[in-house]
Amino acid sequence: MNLVETRFETERLIMRRWVSGQVQAWFTIFGDPDVTRFTFGAPHPDLECSQRAVESTIRKSEQEKPLGWWAIVEHASGEIIGTIGLNAMPDREAAELGYHFRRTAWGKGYATEAVRAVVAYGLGPGGCGRILACIHPENGASRRVLTKCGFQRIDAVAYNGNPEERFTLTRHDVTWQVWHGAHLPSAGRRPSSSLRFVPASGCG
């Protein structure tokens, strides 16, 4: 398996690396004030702003491989409906999880499905011992997603003057171990049909 170009496939989603030609999809996500409400940032005003963000994301993902950011594609429609990523932390033993979905994809369980896939990769082949997630205290939907995926709340802090709650999940966490066995392929065993790590094609 080529970890550098790994993408994820779940029952309903494909997560693959962003490429420069996907600016409109990025703008559809981050140009919506409802999506950016809990991101501590303003919605993107135009495609030019999103172009800069996509290019920055691609560069950052190249630098942080095998971690980084992926576009989330809906199997049924073939459309990009969100983005998810693991930002490498300074010690490279941990990563910070982030994800965003366009509004039309809300309420369908996609966030939980995508987070489980990326966390399985991060704590497995990605080489992370711990994954951190930070959310706005009023973001109840993300809190529910993290709890479903086994994250534990550790504290509440202020970041750049903004309140946030921090959650963590480690490779040794009991909850992680339970669904790790069901979702993450290991030596000598075929991967579960619910999650596959496959080399991405040259088109990204």
WOBEL-V248273 format. One record per helix or strand of 2 or more residues. SS is the DSSP state (2 for helix, 1 for strand). FROM is the first residue (numbers start at 1). TO is the last residue. Records with the same first field share a line. If there is no record, write none. Layout:
SS=FROM-TO / FROM-TO
//
This chain:
1=6-10 / 13-17 / 68-74 / 80-88 / 94-101 / 130-135 / 152-159 / 162-170 / 195-199
2=20-30 / 33-36 / 47-64 / 103-105 / 110-123 / 140-148 / 174-183
//
